[in-house]
Amino acid sequence: FAIVFGLIGVGLWLWMAWANGKGRKWARVVATVFGVINVLSFLFVITAGSATTPSLIVSVLSVLVGVAALFYLYRPDASQFYSAASSR
């Protein structure tokens, strides 16, 4: 179950990376929603108290990568990229 959802999550993030690389403004919003869901699921895993050490490590890494990606998606130079891409 976890493997299937993990693979789906990886596929969605790869799709967002591709769409954001093309300068699609909607992809930045969708990636933000995915990032918020990622953080909320991480908080759920922590508060549930049933997380194993490996799953906790994977969750922390996932949140860190997601937050870093969102940081770069909202930098001023990224906004210029999206504006230029939408005008093409």
PyMOL Python script that loads the backbone (N, CA, C, O; Angstrom):
from pymol import cmd

cmd.read_pdbstr("""\
ATOM      1  N   PHE A   1       0.828  -1.194   0.000  1.00  0.00           N
ATOM      2  CA  PHE A   1       0.000   0.000   0.000  1.00  0.00           C
ATOM      3  C   PHE A   1       0.874   1.260   0.000  1.00  0.00           C
ATOM      4  O   PHE A   1       0.658   2.176  -0.793  1.00  0.00           O
ATOM      5  N   ALA A   2       1.851   1.291   0.891  1.00  0.00           N
ATOM      6  CA  ALA A   2       2.738   2.448   0.986  1.00  0.00           C
ATOM      7  C   ALA A   2       3.591   2.591  -0.272  1.00  0.00           C
ATOM      8  O   ALA A   2       3.866   3.706  -0.717  1.00  0.00           O
ATOM      9  N   ILE A   3       4.005   1.468  -0.841  1.00  0.00           N
ATOM     10  CA  ILE A   3       4.831   1.514  -2.051  1.00  0.00           C
ATOM     11  C   ILE A   3       4.037   2.085  -3.222  1.00  0.00           C
ATOM     12  O   ILE A   3       4.552   2.898  -3.989  1.00  0.00           O
ATOM     13  N   VAL A   4       2.784   1.658  -3.357  1.00  0.00           N
ATOM     14  CA  VAL A   4       1.941   2.147  -4.453  1.00  0.00           C
ATOM     15  C   VAL A   4       1.723   3.651  -4.317  1.00  0.00           C
ATOM     16  O   VAL A   4       1.867   4.393  -5.289  1.00  0.00           O
ATOM     17  N   PHE A   5       1.376   4.101  -3.109  1.00  0.00           N
ATOM     18  CA  PHE A   5       1.162   5.533  -2.912  1.00  0.00           C
ATOM     19  C   PHE A   5       2.459   6.309  -3.071  1.00  0.00           C
ATOM     20  O   PHE A   5       2.450   7.439  -3.560  1.00  0.00           O
ATOM     21  N   GLY A   6       3.567   5.720  -2.665  1.00  0.00           N
ATOM     22  CA  GLY A   6       4.860   6.361  -2.845  1.00  0.00           C
ATOM     23  C   GLY A   6       5.189   6.553  -4.316  1.00  0.00           C
ATOM     24  O   GLY A   6       5.673   7.611  -4.718  1.00  0.00           O
ATOM     25  N   LEU A   7       4.924   5.527  -5.117  1.00  0.00           N
ATOM     26  CA  LEU A   7       5.182   5.627  -6.561  1.00  0.00           C
ATOM     27  C   LEU A   7       4.259   6.634  -7.232  1.00  0.00           C
ATOM     28  O   LEU A   7       4.675   7.359  -8.135  1.00  0.00           O
ATOM     29  N   ILE A   8       3.012   6.677  -6.790  1.00  0.00           N
ATOM     30  CA  ILE A   8       2.082   7.682  -7.316  1.00  0.00           C
ATOM     31  C   ILE A   8       2.580   9.084  -6.968  1.00  0.00           C
ATOM     32  O   ILE A   8       2.553   9.985  -7.805  1.00  0.00           O
ATOM     33  N   GLY A   9       3.032   9.259  -5.732  1.00  0.00           N
ATOM     34  CA  GLY A   9       3.564  10.553  -5.313  1.00  0.00           C
ATOM     35  C   GLY A   9       4.776  10.968  -6.124  1.00  0.00           C
ATOM     36  O   GLY A   9       4.888  12.124  -6.533  1.00  0.00           O
ATOM     37  N   VAL A  10       5.683  10.031  -6.358  1.00  0.00           N
ATOM     38  CA  VAL A  10       6.863  10.331  -7.179  1.00  0.00           C
ATOM     39  C   VAL A  10       6.441  10.720  -8.584  1.00  0.00           C
ATOM     40  O   VAL A  10       6.979  11.665  -9.161  1.00  0.00           O
ATOM     41  N   GLY A  11       5.479   9.993  -9.136  1.00  0.00           N
ATOM     42  CA  GLY A  11       4.996  10.311 -10.484  1.00  0.00           C
ATOM     43  C   GLY A  11       4.376  11.700 -10.559  1.00  0.00           C
ATOM     44  O   GLY A  11       4.597  12.430 -11.525  1.00  0.00           O
ATOM     45  N   LEU A  12       3.603  12.065  -9.542  1.00  0.00           N
ATOM     46  CA  LEU A  12       2.989  13.398  -9.532  1.00  0.00           C
ATOM     47  C   LEU A  12       4.038  14.497  -9.416  1.00  0.00           C
ATOM     48  O   LEU A  12       3.931  15.532 -10.075  1.00  0.00           O
ATOM     49  N   TRP A  13       5.056  14.275  -8.576  1.00  0.00           N
ATOM     50  CA  TRP A  13       6.114  15.275  -8.441  1.00  0.00           C
ATOM     51  C   TRP A  13       6.919  15.395  -9.722  1.00  0.00           C
ATOM     52  O   TRP A  13       7.327  16.495 -10.094  1.00  0.00           O
ATOM     53  N   LEU A  14       7.153  14.285 -10.400  1.00  0.00           N
ATOM     54  CA  LEU A  14       7.870  14.347 -11.680  1.00  0.00           C
ATOM     55  C   LEU A  14       7.052  15.091 -12.729  1.00  0.00           C
ATOM     56  O   LEU A  14       7.597  15.854 -13.527  1.00  0.00           O
ATOM     57  N   TRP A  15       5.752  14.864 -12.721  1.00  0.00           N
ATOM     58  CA  TRP A  15       4.861  15.579 -13.627  1.00  0.00           C
ATOM     59  C   TRP A  15       4.913  17.086 -13.336  1.00  0.00           C
ATOM     60  O   TRP A  15       4.953  17.901 -14.259  1.00  0.00           O
ATOM     61  N   MET A  16       4.912  17.447 -12.044  1.00  0.00           N
ATOM     62  CA  MET A  16       4.991  18.855 -11.675  1.00  0.00           C
ATOM     63  C   MET A  16       6.335  19.447 -12.086  1.00  0.00           C
ATOM     64  O   MET A  16       6.389  20.594 -12.529  1.00  0.00           O
ATOM     65  N   ALA A  17       7.409  18.694 -11.948  1.00  0.00           N
ATOM     66  CA  ALA A  17       8.728  19.178 -12.364  1.00  0.00           C
ATOM     67  C   ALA A  17       8.738  19.443 -13.871  1.00  0.00           C
ATOM     68  O   ALA A  17       9.263  20.460 -14.323  1.00  0.00           O
ATOM     69  N   TRP A  18       8.164  18.537 -14.632  1.00  0.00           N
ATOM     70  CA  TRP A  18       8.100  18.705 -16.084  1.00  0.00           C
ATOM     71  C   TRP A  18       7.268  19.934 -16.449  1.00  0.00           C
ATOM     72  O   TRP A  18       7.691  20.762 -17.256  1.00  0.00           O
ATOM     73  N   ALA A  19       6.072  20.045 -15.842  1.00  0.00           N
ATOM     74  CA  ALA A  19       5.173  21.160 -16.169  1.00  0.00           C
ATOM     75  C   ALA A  19       5.766  22.495 -15.722  1.00  0.00           C
ATOM     76  O   ALA A  19       5.649  23.492 -16.435  1.00  0.00           O
ATOM     77  N   ASN A  20       6.398  22.523 -14.556  1.00  0.00           N
ATOM     78  CA  ASN A  20       7.034  23.758 -14.106  1.00  0.00           C
ATOM     79  C   ASN A  20       8.219  24.114 -14.983  1.00  0.00           C
ATOM     80  O   ASN A  20       8.486  25.292 -15.217  1.00  0.00           O
ATOM     81  N   GLY A  21       8.929  23.116 -15.468  1.00  0.00           N
ATOM     82  CA  GLY A  21      10.037  23.359 -16.377  1.00  0.00           C
ATOM     83  C   GLY A  21       9.583  23.976 -17.690  1.00  0.00           C
ATOM     84  O   GLY A  21      10.347  24.680 -18.351  1.00  0.00           O
ATOM     85  N   LYS A  22       8.339  23.711 -18.065  1.00  0.00           N
ATOM     86  CA  LYS A  22       7.761  24.312 -19.270  1.00  0.00           C
ATOM     87  C   LYS A  22       7.195  25.705 -18.997  1.00  0.00           C
ATOM     88  O   LYS A  22       6.762  26.391 -19.924  1.00  0.00           O
ATOM     89  N   GLY A  23       7.195  26.130 -17.720  1.00  0.00           N
ATOM     90  CA  GLY A  23       6.702  27.460 -17.368  1.00  0.00           C
ATOM     91  C   GLY A  23       5.200  27.558 -17.218  1.00  0.00           C
ATOM     92  O   GLY A  23       4.634  28.642 -17.354  1.00  0.00           O
ATOM     93  N   ARG A  24       4.545  26.444 -16.940  1.00  0.00           N
ATOM     94  CA  ARG A  24       3.091  26.450 -16.747  1.00  0.00           C
ATOM     95  C   ARG A  24       2.760  27.027 -15.363  1.00  0.00           C
ATOM     96  O   ARG A  24       3.150  26.471 -14.337  1.00  0.00           O
ATOM     97  N   LYS A  25       2.041  28.140 -15.357  1.00  0.00           N
ATOM     98  CA  LYS A  25       1.713  28.787 -14.081  1.00  0.00           C
ATOM     99  C   LYS A  25       0.846  27.905 -13.189  1.00  0.00           C
ATOM    100  O   LYS A  25       1.009  27.914 -11.969  1.00  0.00           O
ATOM    101  N   TRP A  26      -0.066  27.149 -13.777  1.00  0.00           N
ATOM    102  CA  TRP A  26      -0.934  26.285 -12.990  1.00  0.00           C
ATOM    103  C   TRP A  26      -0.125  25.217 -12.259  1.00  0.00           C
ATOM    104  O   TRP A  26      -0.528  24.760 -11.189  1.00  0.00           O
ATOM    105  N   ALA A  27       1.002  24.820 -12.823  1.00  0.00           N
ATOM    106  CA  ALA A  27       1.812  23.766 -12.204  1.00  0.00           C
ATOM    107  C   ALA A  27       2.440  24.253 -10.905  1.00  0.00           C
ATOM    108  O   ALA A  27       2.646  23.463  -9.984  1.00  0.00           O
ATOM    109  N   ARG A  28       2.740  25.525 -10.823  1.00  0.00           N
ATOM    110  CA  ARG A  28       3.289  26.065  -9.579  1.00  0.00           C
ATOM    111  C   ARG A  28       2.242  25.997  -8.476  1.00  0.00           C
ATOM    112  O   ARG A  28       2.566  25.687  -7.329  1.00  0.00           O
ATOM    113  N   VAL A  29       0.993  26.282  -8.814  1.00  0.00           N
ATOM    114  CA  VAL A  29      -0.088  26.214  -7.836  1.00  0.00           C
ATOM    115  C   VAL A  29      -0.329  24.761  -7.408  1.00  0.00           C
ATOM    116  O   VAL A  29      -0.482  24.477  -6.219  1.00  0.00           O
ATOM    117  N   VAL A  30      -0.361  23.854  -8.371  1.00  0.00           N
ATOM    118  CA  VAL A  30      -0.588  22.442  -8.058  1.00  0.00           C
ATOM    119  C   VAL A  30       0.565  21.892  -7.222  1.00  0.00           C
ATOM    120  O   VAL A  30       0.339  21.119  -6.292  1.00  0.00           O
ATOM    121  N   ALA A  31       1.790  22.280  -7.542  1.00  0.00           N
ATOM    122  CA  ALA A  31       2.944  21.839  -6.747  1.00  0.00           C
ATOM    123  C   ALA A  31       2.849  22.372  -5.322  1.00  0.00           C
ATOM    124  O   ALA A  31       3.249  21.693  -4.376  1.00  0.00           O
ATOM    125  N   THR A  32       2.325  23.574  -5.164  1.00  0.00           N
ATOM    126  CA  THR A  32       2.129  24.134  -3.827  1.00  0.00           C
ATOM    127  C   THR A  32       1.109  23.318  -3.050  1.00  0.00           C
ATOM    128  O   THR A  32       1.302  23.038  -1.866  1.00  0.00           O
ATOM    129  N   VAL A  33       0.030  22.939  -3.710  1.00  0.00           N
ATOM    130  CA  VAL A  33      -0.983  22.097  -3.050  1.00  0.00           C
ATOM    131  C   VAL A  33      -0.373  20.757  -2.655  1.00  0.00           C
ATOM    132  O   VAL A  33      -0.603  20.272  -1.547  1.00  0.00           O
ATOM    133  N   PHE A  34       0.405  20.157  -3.555  1.00  0.00           N
ATOM    134  CA  PHE A  34       1.078  18.896  -3.221  1.00  0.00           C
ATOM    135  C   PHE A  34       2.033  19.081  -2.043  1.00  0.00           C
ATOM    136  O   PHE A  34       2.134  18.206  -1.183  1.00  0.00           O
ATOM    137  N   GLY A  35       2.729  20.210  -2.001  1.00  0.00           N
ATOM    138  CA  GLY A  35       3.646  20.479  -0.898  1.00  0.00           C
ATOM    139  C   GLY A  35       2.923  20.606   0.432  1.00  0.00           C
ATOM    140  O   GLY A  35       3.387  20.092   1.450  1.00  0.00           O
ATOM    141  N   VAL A  36       1.787  21.290   0.424  1.00  0.00           N
ATOM    142  CA  VAL A  36       0.992  21.429   1.651  1.00  0.00           C
ATOM    143  C   VAL A  36       0.476  20.066   2.102  1.00  0.00           C
ATOM    144  O   VAL A  36       0.515  19.749   3.291  1.00  0.00           O
ATOM    145  N   ILE A  37      -0.006  19.263   1.161  1.00  0.00           N
ATOM    146  CA  ILE A  37      -0.457  17.910   1.502  1.00  0.00           C
ATOM    147  C   ILE A  37       0.697  17.100   2.073  1.00  0.00           C
ATOM    148  O   ILE A  37       0.511  16.340   3.023  1.00  0.00           O
ATOM    149  N   ASN A  38       1.877  17.253   1.508  1.00  0.00           N
ATOM    150  CA  ASN A  38       3.058  16.545   1.986  1.00  0.00           C
ATOM    151  C   ASN A  38       3.381  16.926   3.432  1.00  0.00           C
ATOM    152  O   ASN A  38       3.653  16.056   4.260  1.00  0.00           O
ATOM    153  N   VAL A  39       3.350  18.222   3.731  1.00  0.00           N
ATOM    154  CA  VAL A  39       3.630  18.682   5.094  1.00  0.00           C
ATOM    155  C   VAL A  39       2.557  18.187   6.056  1.00  0.00           C
ATOM    156  O   VAL A  39       2.876  17.741   7.158  1.00  0.00           O
ATOM    157  N   LEU A  40       1.298  18.257   5.657  1.00  0.00           N
ATOM    158  CA  LEU A  40       0.220  17.791   6.522  1.00  0.00           C
ATOM    159  C   LEU A  40       0.310  16.292   6.789  1.00  0.00           C
ATOM    160  O   LEU A  40       0.070  15.841   7.909  1.00  0.00           O
ATOM    161  N   SER A  41       0.654  15.525   5.764  1.00  0.00           N
ATOM    162  CA  SER A  41       0.794  14.082   5.987  1.00  0.00           C
ATOM    163  C   SER A  41       1.983  13.791   6.885  1.00  0.00           C
ATOM    164  O   SER A  41       1.939  12.849   7.677  1.00  0.00           O
ATOM    165  N   PHE A  42       3.049  14.582   6.778  1.00  0.00           N
ATOM    166  CA  PHE A  42       4.198  14.434   7.664  1.00  0.00           C
ATOM    167  C   PHE A  42       3.778  14.708   9.108  1.00  0.00           C
ATOM    168  O   PHE A  42       4.135  13.955  10.014  1.00  0.00           O
ATOM    169  N   LEU A  43       3.028  15.776   9.319  1.00  0.00           N
ATOM    170  CA  LEU A  43       2.551  16.086  10.669  1.00  0.00           C
ATOM    171  C   LEU A  43       1.648  14.978  11.207  1.00  0.00           C
ATOM    172  O   LEU A  43       1.693  14.663  12.397  1.00  0.00           O
ATOM    173  N   PHE A  44       0.833  14.388  10.340  1.00  0.00           N
ATOM    174  CA  PHE A  44      -0.016  13.284  10.746  1.00  0.00           C
ATOM    175  C   PHE A  44       0.824  12.076  11.171  1.00  0.00           C
ATOM    176  O   PHE A  44       0.528  11.434  12.179  1.00  0.00           O
ATOM    177  N   VAL A  45       1.860  11.771  10.407  1.00  0.00           N
ATOM    178  CA  VAL A  45       2.734  10.635  10.737  1.00  0.00           C
ATOM    179  C   VAL A  45       3.395  10.855  12.090  1.00  0.00           C
ATOM    180  O   VAL A  45       3.499   9.926  12.891  1.00  0.00           O
ATOM    181  N   ILE A  46       3.839  12.076  12.345  1.00  0.00           N
ATOM    182  CA  ILE A  46       4.502  12.363  13.614  1.00  0.00           C
ATOM    183  C   ILE A  46       3.520  12.274  14.788  1.00  0.00           C
ATOM    184  O   ILE A  46       3.834  11.687  15.823  1.00  0.00           O
ATOM    185  N   THR A  47       2.343  12.854  14.621  1.00  0.00           N
ATOM    186  CA  THR A  47       1.390  12.869  15.733  1.00  0.00           C
ATOM    187  C   THR A  47       0.747  11.513  15.975  1.00  0.00           C
ATOM    188  O   THR A  47       0.295  11.234  17.085  1.00  0.00           O
ATOM    189  N   ALA A  48       0.698  10.669  14.957  1.00  0.00           N
ATOM    190  CA  ALA A  48       0.114   9.343  15.135  1.00  0.00           C
ATOM    191  C   ALA A  48       0.989   8.488  16.045  1.00  0.00           C
ATOM    192  O   ALA A  48       0.484   7.612  16.748  1.00  0.00           O
ATOM    193  N   GLY A  49       2.283   8.734  16.034  1.00  0.00           N
ATOM    194  CA  GLY A  49       3.184   8.018  16.919  1.00  0.00           C
ATOM    195  C   GLY A  49       3.509   6.599  16.508  1.00  0.00           C
ATOM    196  O   GLY A  49       4.170   5.877  17.256  1.00  0.00           O
ATOM    197  N   SER A  50       3.062   6.184  15.342  1.00  0.00           N
ATOM    198  CA  SER A  50       3.301   4.808  14.911  1.00  0.00           C
ATOM    199  C   SER A  50       4.363   4.710  13.826  1.00  0.00           C
ATOM    200  O   SER A  50       4.519   3.663  13.197  1.00  0.00           O
ATOM    201  N   ALA A  51       5.090   5.796  13.606  1.00  0.00           N
ATOM    202  CA  ALA A  51       6.084   5.821  12.534  1.00  0.00           C
ATOM    203  C   ALA A  51       7.331   5.045  12.941  1.00  0.00           C
ATOM    204  O   ALA A  51       7.820   5.161  14.065  1.00  0.00           O
ATOM    205  N   THR A  52       7.822   4.266  12.016  1.00  0.00           N
ATOM    206  CA  THR A  52       9.084   3.587  12.236  1.00  0.00           C
ATOM    207  C   THR A  52      10.211   4.551  11.865  1.00  0.00           C
ATOM    208  O   THR A  52       9.979   5.558  11.197  1.00  0.00           O
ATOM    209  N   THR A  53      11.402   4.245  12.291  1.00  0.00           N
ATOM    210  CA  THR A  53      12.537   5.122  11.993  1.00  0.00           C
ATOM    211  C   THR A  53      12.753   5.293  10.492  1.00  0.00           C
ATOM    212  O   THR A  53      12.949   6.423  10.044  1.00  0.00           O
ATOM    213  N   PRO A  54      12.725   4.220   9.688  1.00  0.00           N
ATOM    214  CA  PRO A  54      12.902   4.430   8.245  1.00  0.00           C
ATOM    215  C   PRO A  54      11.806   5.291   7.622  1.00  0.00           C
ATOM    216  O   PRO A  54      12.096   6.146   6.785  1.00  0.00           O
ATOM    217  N   SER A  55      10.551   5.077   8.019  1.00  0.00           N
ATOM    218  CA  SER A  55       9.475   5.884   7.436  1.00  0.00           C
ATOM    219  C   SER A  55       9.573   7.332   7.893  1.00  0.00           C
ATOM    220  O   SER A  55       9.216   8.242   7.145  1.00  0.00           O
ATOM    221  N   LEU A  56      10.044   7.550   9.094  1.00  0.00           N
ATOM    222  CA  LEU A  56      10.223   8.910   9.588  1.00  0.00           C
ATOM    223  C   LEU A  56      11.334   9.614   8.817  1.00  0.00           C
ATOM    224  O   LEU A  56      11.204  10.790   8.479  1.00  0.00           O
ATOM    225  N   ILE A  57      12.414   8.910   8.538  1.00  0.00           N
ATOM    226  CA  ILE A  57      13.523   9.488   7.773  1.00  0.00           C
ATOM    227  C   ILE A  57      13.062   9.847   6.362  1.00  0.00           C
ATOM    228  O   ILE A  57      13.367  10.930   5.860  1.00  0.00           O
ATOM    229  N   VAL A  58      12.329   8.936   5.726  1.00  0.00           N
ATOM    230  CA  VAL A  58      11.817   9.197   4.378  1.00  0.00           C
ATOM    231  C   VAL A  58      10.855  10.385   4.396  1.00  0.00           C
ATOM    232  O   VAL A  58      10.880  11.217   3.489  1.00  0.00           O
ATOM    233  N   SER A  59      10.018  10.464   5.411  1.00  0.00           N
ATOM    234  CA  SER A  59       9.073  11.577   5.516  1.00  0.00           C
ATOM    235  C   SER A  59       9.789  12.904   5.689  1.00  0.00           C
ATOM    236  O   SER A  59       9.417  13.897   5.063  1.00  0.00           O
ATOM    237  N   VAL A  60      10.815  12.930   6.535  1.00  0.00           N
ATOM    238  CA  VAL A  60      11.568  14.166   6.750  1.00  0.00           C
ATOM    239  C   VAL A  60      12.254  14.595   5.457  1.00  0.00           C
ATOM    240  O   VAL A  60      12.203  15.768   5.086  1.00  0.00           O
ATOM    241  N   LEU A  61      12.892  13.655   4.772  1.00  0.00           N
ATOM    242  CA  LEU A  61      13.553  13.984   3.510  1.00  0.00           C
ATOM    243  C   LEU A  61      12.554  14.485   2.469  1.00  0.00           C
ATOM    244  O   LEU A  61      12.835  15.428   1.729  1.00  0.00           O
ATOM    245  N   SER A  62      11.405  13.855   2.421  1.00  0.00           N
ATOM    246  CA  SER A  62      10.373  14.260   1.471  1.00  0.00           C
ATOM    247  C   SER A  62       9.901  15.683   1.739  1.00  0.00           C
ATOM    248  O   SER A  62       9.738  16.473   0.809  1.00  0.00           O
ATOM    249  N   VAL A  63       9.686  16.004   2.995  1.00  0.00           N
ATOM    250  CA  VAL A  63       9.248  17.360   3.343  1.00  0.00           C
ATOM    251  C   VAL A  63      10.345  18.370   3.021  1.00  0.00           C
ATOM    252  O   VAL A  63      10.061  19.443   2.488  1.00  0.00           O
ATOM    253  N   LEU A  64      11.580  18.040   3.337  1.00  0.00           N
ATOM    254  CA  LEU A  64      12.676  18.969   3.056  1.00  0.00           C
ATOM    255  C   LEU A  64      12.824  19.237   1.563  1.00  0.00           C
ATOM    256  O   LEU A  64      13.018  20.382   1.154  1.00  0.00           O
ATOM    257  N   VAL A  65      12.736  18.203   0.756  1.00  0.00           N
ATOM    258  CA  VAL A  65      12.840  18.372  -0.698  1.00  0.00           C
ATOM    259  C   VAL A  65      11.654  19.179  -1.221  1.00  0.00           C
ATOM    260  O   VAL A  65      11.824  20.056  -2.067  1.00  0.00           O
ATOM    261  N   GLY A  66      10.454  18.886  -0.720  1.00  0.00           N
ATOM    262  CA  GLY A  66       9.266  19.614  -1.153  1.00  0.00           C
ATOM    263  C   GLY A  66       9.320  21.095  -0.794  1.00  0.00           C
ATOM    264  O   GLY A  66       8.973  21.950  -1.609  1.00  0.00           O
ATOM    265  N   VAL A  67       9.756  21.392   0.425  1.00  0.00           N
ATOM    266  CA  VAL A  67       9.855  22.793   0.856  1.00  0.00           C
ATOM    267  C   VAL A  67      10.930  23.519   0.045  1.00  0.00           C
ATOM    268  O   VAL A  67      10.747  24.674  -0.340  1.00  0.00           O
ATOM    269  N   ALA A  68      12.050  22.840  -0.213  1.00  0.00           N
ATOM    270  CA  ALA A  68      13.101  23.460  -1.029  1.00  0.00           C
ATOM    271  C   ALA A  68      12.597  23.733  -2.447  1.00  0.00           C
ATOM    272  O   ALA A  68      12.875  24.791  -3.012  1.00  0.00           O
ATOM    273  N   ALA A  69      11.865  22.793  -3.015  1.00  0.00           N
ATOM    274  CA  ALA A  69      11.321  22.989  -4.363  1.00  0.00           C
ATOM    275  C   ALA A  69      10.365  24.181  -4.394  1.00  0.00           C
ATOM    276  O   ALA A  69      10.413  24.996  -5.315  1.00  0.00           O
ATOM    277  N   LEU A  70       9.505  24.277  -3.391  1.00  0.00           N
ATOM    278  CA  LEU A  70       8.563  25.397  -3.351  1.00  0.00           C
ATOM    279  C   LEU A  70       9.287  26.723  -3.151  1.00  0.00           C
ATOM    280  O   LEU A  70       8.881  27.744  -3.706  1.00  0.00           O
ATOM    281  N   PHE A  71      10.342  26.711  -2.370  1.00  0.00           N
ATOM    282  CA  PHE A  71      11.132  27.925  -2.193  1.00  0.00           C
ATOM    283  C   PHE A  71      11.648  28.421  -3.546  1.00  0.00           C
ATOM    284  O   PHE A  71      11.550  29.607  -3.860  1.00  0.00           O
ATOM    285  N   TYR A  72      12.190  27.514  -4.331  1.00  0.00           N
ATOM    286  CA  TYR A  72      12.737  27.905  -5.634  1.00  0.00           C
ATOM    287  C   TYR A  72      11.645  28.263  -6.638  1.00  0.00           C
ATOM    288  O   TYR A  72      11.880  29.067  -7.540  1.00  0.00           O
ATOM    289  N   LEU A  73      10.457  27.680  -6.495  1.00  0.00           N
ATOM    290  CA  LEU A  73       9.370  28.010  -7.414  1.00  0.00           C
ATOM    291  C   LEU A  73       8.837  29.422  -7.217  1.00  0.00           C
ATOM    292  O   LEU A  73       8.235  29.991  -8.127  1.00  0.00           O
ATOM    293  N   TYR A  74       9.055  29.990  -6.034  1.00  0.00           N
ATOM    294  CA  TYR A  74       8.512  31.310  -5.748  1.00  0.00           C
ATOM    295  C   TYR A  74       9.576  32.395  -5.644  1.00  0.00           C
ATOM    296  O   TYR A  74       9.287  33.500  -5.184  1.00  0.00           O
ATOM    297  N   ARG A  75      10.777  32.102  -6.057  1.00  0.00           N
ATOM    298  CA  ARG A  75      11.817  33.131  -6.094  1.00  0.00           C
ATOM    299  C   ARG A  75      11.488  34.128  -7.211  1.00  0.00           C
ATOM    300  O   ARG A  75      10.792  33.782  -8.166  1.00  0.00           O
ATOM    301  N   PRO A  76      11.986  35.363  -7.092  1.00  0.00           N
ATOM    302  CA  PRO A  76      11.695  36.371  -8.127  1.00  0.00           C
ATOM    303  C   PRO A  76      12.121  35.946  -9.531  1.00  0.00           C
ATOM    304  O   PRO A  76      11.414  36.221 -10.500  1.00  0.00           O
ATOM    305  N   ASP A  77      13.257  35.286  -9.648  1.00  0.00           N
ATOM    306  CA  ASP A  77      13.682  34.870 -10.986  1.00  0.00           C
ATOM    307  C   ASP A  77      12.756  33.801 -11.558  1.00  0.00           C
ATOM    308  O   ASP A  77      12.579  33.719 -12.774  1.00  0.00           O
ATOM    309  N   ALA A  78      12.169  32.987 -10.694  1.00  0.00           N
ATOM    310  CA  ALA A  78      11.205  31.996 -11.168  1.00  0.00           C
ATOM    311  C   ALA A  78       9.935  32.692 -11.659  1.00  0.00           C
ATOM    312  O   ALA A  78       9.351  32.291 -12.666  1.00  0.00           O
ATOM    313  N   SER A  79       9.513  33.729 -10.948  1.00  0.00           N
ATOM    314  CA  SER A  79       8.332  34.479 -11.384  1.00  0.00           C
ATOM    315  C   SER A  79       8.562  35.116 -12.750  1.00  0.00           C
ATOM    316  O   SER A  79       7.656  35.158 -13.582  1.00  0.00           O
ATOM    317  N   GLN A  80       9.774  35.609 -12.978  1.00  0.00           N
ATOM    318  CA  GLN A  80      10.101  36.171 -14.287  1.00  0.00           C
ATOM    319  C   GLN A  80      10.053  35.095 -15.362  1.00  0.00           C
ATOM    320  O   GLN A  80       9.595  35.344 -16.477  1.00  0.00           O
ATOM    321  N   PHE A  81      10.527  33.901 -15.026  1.00  0.00           N
ATOM    322  CA  PHE A  81      10.500  32.778 -15.965  1.00  0.00           C
ATOM    323  C   PHE A  81       9.068  32.428 -16.351  1.00  0.00           C
ATOM    324  O   PHE A  81       8.776  32.225 -17.530  1.00  0.00           O
ATOM    325  N   TYR A  82       8.168  32.356 -15.362  1.00  0.00           N
ATOM    326  CA  TYR A  82       6.771  32.032 -15.655  1.00  0.00           C
ATOM    327  C   TYR A  82       6.119  33.122 -16.492  1.00  0.00           C
ATOM    328  O   TYR A  82       5.336  32.823 -17.395  1.00  0.00           O
ATOM    329  N   SER A  83       6.432  34.388 -16.203  1.00  0.00           N
ATOM    330  CA  SER A  83       5.866  35.482 -16.993  1.00  0.00           C
ATOM    331  C   SER A  83       6.348  35.419 -18.436  1.00  0.00           C
ATOM    332  O   SER A  83       5.567  35.613 -19.368  1.00  0.00           O
ATOM    333  N   ALA A  84       7.631  35.147 -18.614  1.00  0.00           N
ATOM    334  CA  ALA A  84       8.174  35.047 -19.970  1.00  0.00           C
ATOM    335  C   ALA A  84       7.609  33.852 -20.718  1.00  0.00           C
ATOM    336  O   ALA A  84       7.328  33.938 -21.914  1.00  0.00           O
ATOM    337  N   ALA A  85       7.441  32.738 -20.017  1.00  0.00           N
ATOM    338  CA  ALA A  85       6.915  31.534 -20.644  1.00  0.00           C
ATOM    339  C   ALA A  85       5.447  31.701 -21.035  1.00  0.00           C
ATOM    340  O   ALA A  85       5.015  31.180 -22.063  1.00  0.00           O
ATOM    341  N   SER A  86       4.679  32.425 -20.218  1.00  0.00           N
ATOM    342  CA  SER A  86       3.257  32.598 -20.543  1.00  0.00           C
ATOM    343  C   SER A  86       3.051  33.585 -21.682  1.00  0.00           C
ATOM    344  O   SER A  86       2.022  33.542 -22.355  1.00  0.00           O
ATOM    345  N   SER A  87       4.018  34.477 -21.910  1.00  0.00           N
ATOM    346  CA  SER A  87       3.872  35.423 -23.007  1.00  0.00           C
ATOM    347  C   SER A  87       4.268  34.827 -24.350  1.00  0.00           C
ATOM    348  O   SER A  87       4.005  35.420 -25.396  1.00  0.00           O
ATOM    349  N   ARG A  88       4.901  33.653 -24.325  1.00  0.00           N
ATOM    350  CA  ARG A  88       5.284  32.981 -25.584  1.00  0.00           C
ATOM    351  C   ARG A  88       4.112  32.330 -26.226  1.00  0.00           C
ATOM    352  O   ARG A  88       4.248  31.721 -27.288  1.00  0.00           O
TER     353      ARG A  88
END
""", "prot")
cmd.dss("prot")
cmd.show_as("cartoon", "prot")
cmd.util.cbc("prot")
cmd.orient("prot")
